[in-house]
Amino acid sequence: MEAALKLLEDRIRRDGIVKDEGVLKVDSFLNHQLDIDLLDACGAEFKRLFSDALITKILTIEASGIGIACVVARHFGVPVVFAKKAQSINLEGDMYVTRIQSYTHGRIFDVIVSKKYIGCDDHVLIIDDFLANGCALDGLIDICQHAGAAIEGIGIAIEKGFQPGGASLRERGFRLESLAIVDNMDPATGTIVFR
């Protein structure tokens, strides 16, 4: 466990860029360019953390959650379903639709998942790269609840502990495991403090 946490925290310290308004850029290894060895270590850690849960699907949201979700799914041996932010001519049939507000993009998206891919027999592990205010996760939770799927847990690579998303989800009784929790960031110095 500690090896994956240390690996992720060290990488965030080395390559993460602290910007104004509480933005932490980790696009060189987590959500634009992907460090597969790092993601594999994170996937193994999520498998360890949720080894007691029956998991039949990994659910994430496009686009930046897909990379880590795929690696986690490989460790569980289950498919990944990702909520799409745009309707497409390739999507057909009944859909679950919810609205989310993106912290990073500062806009509201309709997100959709085909009813073919999440159902009442599923036991879902929600995976995402970041947790700030929790709006994206609220949307994924809404989709699972409408589908009647059991939410076995939520796995986050990096949680911003100074924003309300993690505390809110834990208070509501969700099993939330974050590999790195950032409690403070200083854009002037680039300093990152982990919990």
LUMNUDO-495276 format. One line per field, with one value per atom (N, C-alpha, C): chain; atom name; x, y, z. Coordinates in steps of 0.05 Angstrom, whole numbers, plus 5000, padded with zeros to 4 digits. Example, Ala and Ser with C-alpha at 12.3 -4.5 7.8 and 13.67 -1.06 7.14 Angstrom:
kette = (A; A; A; A; A; A)
atom = (N; CA; C; N; CA; C)
xx = (5264; 5246; 5264; 5257; 5273; 5258)
yy = (4886; 4910; 4934; 4955; 4979; 5001)
zz = (5156; 5156; 5156; 5142; 5143; 5157)
This chain:
kette = (A; A; A; A; A; A; A; A; A; A; A; A; A; A; A; A; A; A; A; A; A; A; A; A; A; A; A; A; A; A; A; A; A; A; A; A; A; A; A; A; A; A; A; A; A; A; A; A; A; A; A; A; A; A; A; A; A; A; A; A; A; A; A; A; A; A; A; A; A; A; A; A; A; A; A; A; A; A; A; A; A; A; A; A; A; A; A; A; A; A; A; A; A; A; A; A; A; A; A; A; A; A; A; A; A; A; A; A; A; A; A; A; A; A; A; A; A; A; A; A; A; A; A; A; A; A; A; A; A; A; A; A; A; A; A; A; A; A; A; A; A; A; A; A; A; A; A; A; A; A; A; A; A; A; A; A; A; A; A; A; A; A; A; A; A; A; A; A; A; A; A; A; A; A; A; A; A; A; A; A; A; A; A; A; A; A; A; A; A; A; A; A; A; A; A; A; A; A; A; A; A; A; A; A; A; A; A; A; A; A; A; A; A; A; A; A; A; A; A; A; A; A; A; A; A; A; A; A; A; A; A; A; A; A; A; A; A; A; A; A; A; A; A; A; A; A; A; A; A; A; A; A; A; A; A; A; A; A; A; A; A; A; A; A; A; A; A; A; A; A; A; A; A; A; A; A; A; A; A; A; A; A; A; A; A; A; A; A; A; A; A; A; A; A; A; A; A; A; A; A; A; A; A; A; A; A; A; A; A; A; A; A; A; A; A; A; A; A; A; A; A; A; A; A; A; A; A; A; A; A; A; A; A; A; A; A; A; A; A; A; A; A; A; A; A; A; A; A; A; A; A; A; A; A; A; A; A; A; A; A; A; A; A; A; A; A; A; A; A; A; A; A; A; A; A; A; A; A; A; A; A; A; A; A; A; A; A; A; A; A; A; A; A; A; A; A; A; A; A; A; A; A; A; A; A; A; A; A; A; A; A; A; A; A; A; A; A; A; A; A; A; A; A; A; A; A; A; A; A; A; A; A; A; A; A; A; A; A; A; A; A; A; A; A; A; A; A; A; A; A; A; A; A; A; A; A; A; A; A; A; A; A; A; A; A; A; A; A; A; A; A; A; A; A; A; A; A; A; A; A; A; A; A; A; A; A; A; A; A; A; A; A; A; A; A; A; A; A; A; A; A; A; A; A; A; A; A; A; A; A; A; A; A; A; A; A; A; A; A; A; A; A; A; A; A; A; A; A; A; A; A; A; A; A; A; A; A; A; A; A; A; A; A; A; A; A; A; A; A; A; A; A; A; A; A; A; A; A; A; A; A; A; A; A; A; A; A; A; A; A; A; A; A; A; A; A; A; A; A; A; A; A; A; A; A)
atom = (N; CA; C; N; CA; C; N; CA; C; N; CA; C; N; CA; C; N; CA; C; N; CA; C; N; CA; C; N; CA; C; N; CA; C; N; CA; C; N; CA; C; N; CA; C; N; CA; C; N; CA; C; N; CA; C; N; CA; C; N; CA; C; N; CA; C; N; CA; C; N; CA; C; N; CA; C; N; CA; C; N; CA; C; N; CA; C; N; CA; C; N; CA; C; N; CA; C; N; CA; C; N; CA; C; N; CA; C; N; CA; C; N; CA; C; N; CA; C; N; CA; C; N; CA; C; N; CA; C; N; CA; C; N; CA; C; N; CA; C; N; CA; C; N; CA; C; N; CA; C; N; CA; C; N; CA; C; N; CA; C; N; CA; C; N; CA; C; N; CA; C; N; CA; C; N; CA; C; N; CA; C; N; CA; C; N; CA; C; N; CA; C; N; CA; C; N; CA; C; N; CA; C; N; CA; C; N; CA; C; N; CA; C; N; CA; C; N; CA; C; N; CA; C; N; CA; C; N; CA; C; N; CA; C; N; CA; C; N; CA; C; N; CA; C; N; CA; C; N; CA; C; N; CA; C; N; CA; C; N; CA; C; N; CA; C; N; CA; C; N; CA; C; N; CA; C; N; CA; C; N; CA; C; N; CA; C; N; CA; C; N; CA; C; N; CA; C; N; CA; C; N; CA; C; N; CA; C; N; CA; C; N; CA; C; N; CA; C; N; CA; C; N; CA; C; N; CA; C; N; CA; C; N; CA; C; N; CA; C; N; CA; C; N; CA; C; N; CA; C; N; CA; C; N; CA; C; N; CA; C; N; CA; C; N; CA; C; N; CA; C; N; CA; C; N; CA; C; N; CA; C; N; CA; C; N; CA; C; N; CA; C; N; CA; C; N; CA; C; N; CA; C; N; CA; C; N; CA; C; N; CA; C; N; CA; C; N; CA; C; N; CA; C; N; CA; C; N; CA; C; N; CA; C; N; CA; C; N; CA; C; N; CA; C; N; CA; C; N; CA; C; N; CA; C; N; CA; C; N; CA; C; N; CA; C; N; CA; C; N; CA; C; N; CA; C; N; CA; C; N; CA; C; N; CA; C; N; CA; C; N; CA; C; N; CA; C; N; CA; C; N; CA; C; N; CA; C; N; CA; C; N; CA; C; N; CA; C; N; CA; C; N; CA; C; N; CA; C; N; CA; C; N; CA; C; N; CA; C; N; CA; C; N; CA; C; N; CA; C; N; CA; C; N; CA; C; N; CA; C; N; CA; C; N; CA; C; N; CA; C; N; CA; C; N; CA; C; N; CA; C; N; CA; C; N; CA; C; N; CA; C; N; CA; C; N; CA; C; N; CA; C; N; CA; C; N; CA; C; N; CA; C; N; CA; C; N; CA; C; N; CA; C; N; CA; C; N; CA; C; N; CA; C; N; CA; C; N; CA; C; N; CA; C; N; CA; C; N; CA; C; N; CA; C; N; CA; C; N; CA; C; N; CA; C; N; CA; C; N; CA; C; N; CA; C; N; CA; C; N; CA; C)
xx = (5016; 5000; 5017; 5035; 5051; 5068; 5076; 5092; 5077; 5052; 5035; 5030; 5023; 5018; 5043; 5066; 5091; 5098; 5094; 5100; 5083; 5057; 5039; 5046; 5049; 5055; 5082; 5102; 5128; 5125; 5109; 5105; 5090; 5070; 5056; 5075; 5091; 5111; 5130; 5139; 5160; 5148; 5125; 5115; 5089; 5076; 5051; 5057; 5038; 5041; 5017; 5023; 5002; 4995; 4969; 4960; 4941; 4934; 4915; 4888; 4870; 4843; 4843; 4863; 4863; 4865; 4878; 4882; 4909; 4909; 4934; 4936; 4956; 4960; 4978; 4967; 4982; 4980; 4977; 4972; 4996; 5020; 5043; 5045; 5028; 5029; 5002; 4980; 4955; 4932; 4930; 4905; 4908; 4931; 4935; 4956; 4979; 4999; 4997; 4997; 4993; 5018; 5026; 5048; 5035; 5037; 5023; 5034; 5060; 5071; 5059; 5057; 5044; 5015; 5001; 4972; 4969; 4987; 4986; 4989; 5007; 5011; 4986; 4973; 4948; 4926; 4925; 4905; 4907; 4932; 4937; 4928; 4933; 4925; 4895; 4881; 4851; 4841; 4854; 4846; 4850; 4871; 4876; 4855; 4850; 4832; 4803; 4795; 4767; 4766; 4786; 4787; 4764; 4752; 4729; 4702; 4702; 4677; 4673; 4648; 4641; 4640; 4657; 4657; 4651; 4630; 4624; 4629; 4631; 4636; 4652; 4669; 4682; 4668; 4660; 4646; 4663; 4666; 4680; 4666; 4678; 4667; 4689; 4681; 4701; 4710; 4734; 4753; 4776; 4782; 4807; 4806; 4782; 4780; 4784; 4783; 4783; 4809; 4832; 4858; 4861; 4857; 4860; 4839; 4815; 4793; 4800; 4811; 4818; 4839; 4859; 4880; 4868; 4851; 4838; 4821; 4806; 4789; 4805; 4829; 4846; 4852; 4857; 4863; 4839; 4815; 4790; 4780; 4789; 4779; 4750; 4743; 4715; 4716; 4693; 4692; 4691; 4699; 4696; 4673; 4656; 4635; 4642; 4641; 4646; 4622; 4615; 4593; 4603; 4587; 4595; 4583; 4599; 4590; 4575; 4572; 4559; 4543; 4520; 4504; 4518; 4515; 4529; 4509; 4514; 4496; 4501; 4523; 4528; 4513; 4503; 4488; 4459; 4448; 4421; 4408; 4381; 4367; 4364; 4355; 4349; 4375; 4375; 4399; 4392; 4411; 4410; 4423; 4410; 4421; 4421; 4443; 4445; 4461; 4461; 4476; 4498; 4521; 4543; 4556; 4567; 4583; 4612; 4627; 4656; 4671; 4687; 4704; 4725; 4738; 4760; 4750; 4728; 4718; 4699; 4689; 4671; 4645; 4635; 4610; 4594; 4568; 4551; 4548; 4550; 4548; 4525; 4511; 4494; 4512; 4510; 4526; 4507; 4514; 4496; 4511; 4496; 4505; 4482; 4488; 4468; 4458; 4432; 4420; 4429; 4441; 4451; 4475; 4489; 4515; 4516; 4495; 4493; 4465; 4463; 4436; 4434; 4411; 4406; 4423; 4435; 4452; 4481; 4487; 4515; 4524; 4549; 4562; 4585; 4582; 4599; 4620; 4644; 4666; 4669; 4664; 4668; 4697; 4710; 4738; 4741; 4757; 4763; 4790; 4801; 4828; 4829; 4808; 4808; 4781; 4783; 4759; 4763; 4746; 4747; 4720; 4701; 4674; 4656; 4662; 4646; 4623; 4621; 4598; 4598; 4621; 4621; 4613; 4623; 4616; 4587; 4575; 4547; 4531; 4540; 4527; 4529; 4552; 4556; 4540; 4539; 4522; 4493; 4484; 4456; 4450; 4469; 4465; 4462; 4480; 4478; 4452; 4443; 4418; 4394; 4394; 4372; 4373; 4397; 4399; 4393; 4393; 4389; 4414; 4437; 4463; 4473; 4487; 4499; 4526; 4529; 4555; 4572; 4592; 4610; 4631; 4637; 4657; 4665; 4681; 4691; 4722; 4737; 4766; 4775; 4791; 4801; 4832; 4844; 4874; 4882; 4872; 4880; 4855; 4853; 4831; 4842; 4827; 4834; 4819; 4833; 4821; 4811; 4820; 4812; 4787; 4776; 4750; 4730; 4704; 4684; 4675; 4684; 4673; 4677; 4702; 4708; 4692; 4692; 4678; 4648; 4637; 4608; 4602; 4618; 4613; 4616; 4636; 4640; 4616; 4607; 4585; 4559; 4557; 4533; 4535; 4558; 4560; 4574; 4585; 4598; 4626; 4634; 4661; 4680; 4696; 4713; 4742; 4758; 4786; 4802; 4818; 4834; 4863; 4878; 4906; 4924; 4918; 4933; 4912; 4914; 4897; 4914; 4909; 4923; 4908; 4921; 4907; 4913; 4935; 4941; 4960; 4956; 4974; 4979; 5004; 5011; 5021; 5005; 5014; 5039; 5045; 5068; 5094; 5093; 5118; 5117; 5093; 5090; 5089; 5087; 5087; 5060; 5062; 5038; 5041; 5020; 5020; 4999; 5008; 4990; 4980; 4957; 4946; 4961)
yy = (4976; 5000; 5025; 5027; 5051; 5057; 5036; 5041; 5056; 5048; 5062; 5091; 5095; 5122; 5139; 5128; 5144; 5150; 5130; 5134; 5157; 5157; 5178; 5205; 5206; 5232; 5243; 5226; 5235; 5246; 5233; 5243; 5269; 5272; 5297; 5320; 5315; 5335; 5342; 5322; 5327; 5340; 5330; 5339; 5355; 5355; 5370; 5400; 5415; 5444; 5457; 5473; 5486; 5512; 5515; 5540; 5554; 5578; 5594; 5580; 5589; 5578; 5548; 5538; 5511; 5490; 5496; 5477; 5464; 5438; 5422; 5408; 5416; 5404; 5379; 5356; 5331; 5318; 5335; 5324; 5311; 5313; 5300; 5271; 5262; 5233; 5221; 5236; 5225; 5228; 5251; 5254; 5268; 5268; 5276; 5258; 5259; 5238; 5219; 5193; 5174; 5158; 5157; 5140; 5113; 5093; 5068; 5052; 5054; 5040; 5052; 5078; 5091; 5083; 5084; 5077; 5048; 5030; 5002; 4999; 5014; 5013; 5023; 5044; 5054; 5033; 5020; 4999; 4977; 4968; 4947; 4955; 4981; 4990; 4991; 5000; 5000; 4971; 4953; 4925; 4915; 4923; 4915; 4928; 4954; 4969; 4958; 4949; 4940; 4910; 4895; 4866; 4851; 4863; 4851; 4855; 4872; 4879; 4864; 4856; 4844; 4868; 4867; 4888; 4875; 4885; 4875; 4896; 4921; 4943; 4965; 4977; 5002; 5024; 5045; 5068; 5093; 5108; 5134; 5153; 5176; 5196; 5205; 5210; 5219; 5247; 5254; 5238; 5230; 5247; 5242; 5218; 5208; 5185; 5159; 5159; 5134; 5119; 5133; 5119; 5103; 5116; 5102; 5081; 5086; 5066; 5041; 5043; 5020; 5003; 5016; 5000; 4987; 5001; 4989; 4965; 4968; 4947; 4922; 4925; 4903; 4887; 4901; 4888; 4873; 4883; 4869; 4849; 4851; 4832; 4838; 4864; 4872; 4894; 4899; 4920; 4948; 4968; 4996; 5008; 5023; 5039; 5068; 5084; 5113; 5129; 5148; 5167; 5186; 5189; 5207; 5235; 5255; 5282; 5293; 5277; 5287; 5264; 5271; 5252; 5246; 5222; 5214; 5197; 5197; 5181; 5151; 5144; 5116; 5107; 5125; 5118; 5114; 5090; 5084; 5071; 5071; 5058; 5077; 5065; 5081; 5088; 5112; 5123; 5133; 5131; 5146; 5173; 5194; 5221; 5236; 5250; 5267; 5292; 5311; 5336; 5339; 5347; 5352; 5379; 5391; 5415; 5408; 5414; 5408; 5431; 5423; 5442; 5453; 5435; 5443; 5460; 5453; 5467; 5490; 5490; 5512; 5513; 5489; 5489; 5464; 5464; 5442; 5424; 5398; 5378; 5359; 5351; 5328; 5304; 5284; 5260; 5236; 5217; 5195; 5169; 5149; 5121; 5104; 5087; 5069; 5050; 5046; 5027; 4998; 4993; 4966; 4960; 4980; 4975; 4978; 4988; 4990; 4981; 4962; 4952; 4944; 4934; 4928; 4904; 4888; 4866; 4875; 4899; 4908; 4918; 4912; 4922; 4940; 4966; 4986; 4997; 4999; 5015; 5039; 5063; 5088; 5097; 5103; 5111; 5138; 5155; 5181; 5190; 5208; 5218; 5238; 5255; 5277; 5279; 5288; 5296; 5323; 5342; 5369; 5374; 5384; 5389; 5365; 5346; 5321; 5322; 5342; 5344; 5321; 5314; 5292; 5266; 5261; 5237; 5236; 5259; 5260; 5251; 5259; 5251; 5221; 5209; 5180; 5165; 5175; 5163; 5163; 5186; 5189; 5167; 5163; 5143; 5115; 5109; 5083; 5079; 5100; 5098; 5094; 5108; 5105; 5077; 5065; 5038; 5017; 5024; 5004; 4989; 4998; 4985; 4991; 4972; 4976; 4990; 5011; 5026; 5014; 4999; 4986; 5004; 5025; 5044; 5064; 5083; 5104; 5105; 5103; 5105; 5129; 5146; 5171; 5171; 5179; 5181; 5204; 5228; 5252; 5267; 5269; 5284; 5311; 5332; 5358; 5360; 5354; 5353; 5380; 5401; 5428; 5437; 5420; 5425; 5405; 5411; 5396; 5369; 5360; 5336; 5311; 5306; 5282; 5281; 5303; 5303; 5298; 5310; 5306; 5277; 5264; 5236; 5218; 5223; 5206; 5210; 5235; 5240; 5226; 5223; 5210; 5180; 5170; 5141; 5125; 5139; 5125; 5117; 5093; 5083; 5096; 5115; 5131; 5126; 5118; 5113; 5131; 5149; 5167; 5160; 5157; 5149; 5171; 5196; 5219; 5241; 5251; 5273; 5298; 5318; 5344; 5362; 5370; 5387; 5416; 5422; 5451; 5453; 5474; 5480; 5509; 5517; 5545; 5551; 5566; 5572; 5589; 5605; 5623; 5606; 5585; 5569; 5542; 5534; 5507; 5485; 5492; 5473; 5458; 5432; 5415; 5400; 5401; 5388; 5365; 5341; 5318; 5311; 5300; 5291; 5267)
zz = (5000; 5000; 5000; 5018; 5022; 4997; 4983; 4959; 4938; 4933; 4913; 4921; 4947; 4957; 4954; 4962; 4961; 4932; 4915; 4886; 4875; 4881; 4871; 4884; 4910; 4923; 4913; 4910; 4899; 4871; 4855; 4827; 4827; 4844; 4846; 4854; 4874; 4883; 4861; 4846; 4826; 4801; 4791; 4765; 4766; 4789; 4792; 4791; 4779; 4778; 4792; 4813; 4828; 4814; 4807; 4794; 4813; 4805; 4821; 4821; 4839; 4843; 4849; 4863; 4872; 4850; 4828; 4806; 4809; 4808; 4808; 4781; 4765; 4739; 4742; 4734; 4734; 4706; 4686; 4659; 4647; 4659; 4648; 4655; 4674; 4681; 4688; 4692; 4701; 4682; 4668; 4653; 4626; 4615; 4587; 4575; 4586; 4581; 4606; 4600; 4622; 4628; 4653; 4662; 4670; 4652; 4656; 4680; 4685; 4708; 4734; 4735; 4759; 4761; 4738; 4739; 4747; 4738; 4746; 4776; 4788; 4817; 4831; 4820; 4831; 4829; 4805; 4801; 4820; 4826; 4845; 4873; 4879; 4906; 4909; 4888; 4889; 4892; 4878; 4880; 4909; 4922; 4950; 4968; 4964; 4981; 4979; 4956; 4952; 4947; 4957; 4952; 4966; 4986; 5000; 4986; 4965; 4952; 4926; 4921; 4895; 4875; 4855; 4834; 4807; 4793; 4767; 4745; 4752; 4733; 4746; 4730; 4738; 4722; 4736; 4723; 4727; 4705; 4706; 4687; 4684; 4666; 4646; 4622; 4602; 4609; 4603; 4589; 4608; 4627; 4643; 4662; 4668; 4686; 4671; 4645; 4630; 4633; 4632; 4633; 4659; 4681; 4707; 4710; 4701; 4704; 4689; 4665; 4649; 4664; 4676; 4690; 4715; 4729; 4753; 4744; 4722; 4712; 4705; 4695; 4689; 4714; 4736; 4762; 4773; 4767; 4777; 4756; 4731; 4711; 4703; 4703; 4696; 4675; 4662; 4642; 4654; 4638; 4645; 4629; 4643; 4630; 4636; 4615; 4621; 4611; 4628; 4622; 4601; 4580; 4558; 4563; 4555; 4558; 4534; 4513; 4489; 4476; 4466; 4452; 4425; 4415; 4391; 4374; 4348; 4331; 4336; 4349; 4356; 4380; 4396; 4420; 4412; 4420; 4414; 4437; 4438; 4459; 4483; 4505; 4529; 4543; 4555; 4568; 4596; 4613; 4638; 4632; 4641; 4636; 4662; 4668; 4691; 4684; 4701; 4695; 4716; 4707; 4726; 4719; 4740; 4736; 4738; 4718; 4718; 4732; 4752; 4766; 4747; 4732; 4715; 4692; 4679; 4656; 4662; 4687; 4695; 4679; 4671; 4657; 4664; 4657; 4663; 4638; 4643; 4622; 4628; 4607; 4609; 4605; 4622; 4618; 4615; 4598; 4591; 4592; 4600; 4600; 4589; 4571; 4560; 4581; 4582; 4601; 4596; 4573; 4567; 4585; 4595; 4607; 4638; 4650; 4679; 4686; 4704; 4712; 4741; 4748; 4777; 4787; 4770; 4779; 4783; 4776; 4777; 4805; 4811; 4835; 4824; 4829; 4815; 4833; 4822; 4835; 4817; 4828; 4813; 4816; 4794; 4794; 4780; 4791; 4777; 4785; 4768; 4773; 4795; 4797; 4816; 4831; 4855; 4870; 4882; 4875; 4886; 4900; 4886; 4898; 4897; 4880; 4879; 4860; 4843; 4825; 4804; 4793; 4774; 4788; 4812; 4826; 4833; 4840; 4845; 4821; 4797; 4773; 4768; 4773; 4770; 4791; 4815; 4836; 4827; 4816; 4807; 4785; 4767; 4746; 4758; 4777; 4790; 4805; 4819; 4834; 4815; 4793; 4774; 4761; 4759; 4747; 4768; 4793; 4814; 4820; 4811; 4815; 4843; 4855; 4881; 4878; 4893; 4893; 4915; 4907; 4926; 4937; 4923; 4932; 4911; 4919; 4902; 4906; 4884; 4885; 4870; 4883; 4872; 4873; 4851; 4852; 4870; 4864; 4879; 4889; 4915; 4928; 4938; 4932; 4944; 4970; 4992; 5018; 5028; 5016; 5024; 5010; 4993; 4980; 4990; 4988; 5004; 4993; 4970; 4958; 4974; 4984; 4999; 5025; 5040; 5066; 5061; 5041; 5035; 5028; 5012; 5004; 5028; 5045; 5069; 5089; 5092; 5110; 5100; 5074; 5063; 5063; 5074; 5078; 5056; 5036; 5014; 5023; 5014; 5019; 4999; 5008; 4991; 4999; 4979; 4983; 4963; 4974; 4957; 4962; 4940; 4942; 4952; 4945; 4954; 4961; 4985; 4993; 4998; 4981; 4983; 5002; 5024; 5043; 5039; 5025; 5020; 4996; 4981; 4958; 4958; 4951; 4950; 4921; 4905; 4878; 4877; 4898; 4898; 4900; 4916; 4921; 4908; 4899; 4888; 4908; 4934; 4956; 4957; 4961; 4963; 4990; 5006; 5032; 5031; 5037; 5036; 5064; 5066; 5091; 5101)
